[in-house]
């Protein structure tokens, strides 16, 4: 009778050990892949900070519109400036991702054509 109790005890301990290891691995995986929502929101730029960063890219320009969008897994501020420039800023880091000058559609006030432009004509 005593041997049977020990055998059940050993199997139970083994099963608990295996279960603990598996659950520990799952927990580590979940924590490593969990979105940093609480911390990211605290360190995320405010719309006013995004405006200031965009205005610093083009001195003398004033931000007219600020939107936040999700692009490629990142929260990105799109800031429109009054000089026609759009600045994209990583909302978590403040890094300038892209600047783009709007085309007003009026070729008369554009600069001289580049050689690449001549090939299209």
Buried (B, 14 or more C-beta within 10 A) or exposed (E): EEEEEEEEEEEEEEEEEEEEEEEEEEEEEEEEEEEEEEEEEEEBBEBEBBBBBBBEBBEEBEBEEBEBEEEEEBBBBBBBBEEBBBBBBBBBEBEBBEBEEEEEEEEEEEEEEEEEEEEEE
